[in-house]
Amino acid sequence: MASTTPSKPSSGGLQTTTIIAVVVVGILLIVGGIILGQATPLLFPQQASAEAAQVDNLFHIMLVIGGAIFLLVQGLLVFSMWRFRARKGETGDGEPIHGNTTLEIVWTAIPAVIVFVLTILSWQVFNSLQAPKPGEASVVVAGARFNWAFTYNVPLSILGYEVDETLLPPDVKDDLADDGTVSITSATLYSYVNQPVALAMDARDVIHAFWVPAFRVKQDLIPGRTTTVRFTPTVADTYPSGIQCAELCGANHGIMRADIVVAENEAEYNKLLTPILESRLFPPADPVVRGRAILESNVYPCYTCHVLSDLSSANWVGNVGPALDGVADRAATSRANATSQTAAEYLYTSIHEPGAYLVPGYGNLMPQLGVPECDVWAMVAYLATQSTSGSAPFEVVQPDVCIPQVSGPPGSEPPPAGEATAEAAAETEVVPAEATAEATAEGS
Ligand code: CUA
């Protein structure tokens, strides 16, 4: 009896102390988490999209919670190392402890609540990012080892001068939509401030991930499925390597990047797209020049896998596929023999259907890129000139559909956008037959 009496107040005192300690430690952990959470802006680049703030806010919340948990775990570790350290002469095992229902309920319930709350918050942010925005621009994205290509539908009206549609290259005529738009492709992603953008993305070969740190968006590209990512840029700037592939996709995954240019407004944006549109509408008449321009534009990923000295200024330094220096000589000799094709057919097939014949020593890595027919033939014409002699050892005949009728708008080189508009419009309107005849004569 006497031995139990004094123990009662002491145990009650301990409990009060424990509760106070838990409350104090809990407050310290929350304050510590909030302090660590202040590091959020230091961890990210500038917020350059309308979506960035909500992603950062969510991350901020997670960093506060994660910071508190980090301090709790590390604190307990340090406390245990000090409090339960082996004293001098202590050589026995620690006391075996088994089961503490209260503790287990607490450490299950608290994380469950945290995960539940984060799920709801994440779901809200995800839905907000994915929701279609009014007036959004659609851009088609092709990801292939190891580059990005962006295809836009652009109205001819951005040129600021009349275009005689009957003189457009046959493949462009086919592509011209009823609403007067034509598709153009570039290796750079263009947009402008406050223009919502929806990207429809396809992978040509393996899984890639489209990631723009400044916009806080990331989305996988999956072969055989179109995935979508949306953003609204808010800061006009050039973002070198603004897009990065965030999925290990092969030897040159690290160079799978693309620039983003965000223009101040729509007029500036149209100005950026005009030269790309003009090169599509009025391609060089010489297929060799045309083919070189296509390969130099890096809209196809060839340069990330093949080396070609003639295009080294356009980054043709890839080391994954066969080198293309002197490819015309090999096409005309060993490859033609091995494939029983003419040299031109061999080059055409190796772009159009890369797996048909594999250069010895190389695997079947090159995807079917869906290169339009006329682009392939122009590339073949250009590659035919890549010989040791410097001239084409064989002839490449362009299909009729791929021969541009004119080189430049009717009667002249493309005038700069915004200038000579009235004049060009008047000319085509008033004397269309004459202008057409003149241009045809010039092109032939
Ligand atoms: Cu594509 Cu990594």
Boltz pocket constraint, residues with backbone or C-beta under 6 A from the ligand:
constraints:
  - pocket:
      binder: B
      contacts: [[A, 144], [A, 145], [A, 146], [A, 207], [A, 208], [A, 209], [A, 245], [A, 246], [A, 247], [A, 248], [A, 249], [A, 250], [A, 253], [A, 254], [A, 256]]
      max_distance: 6.0
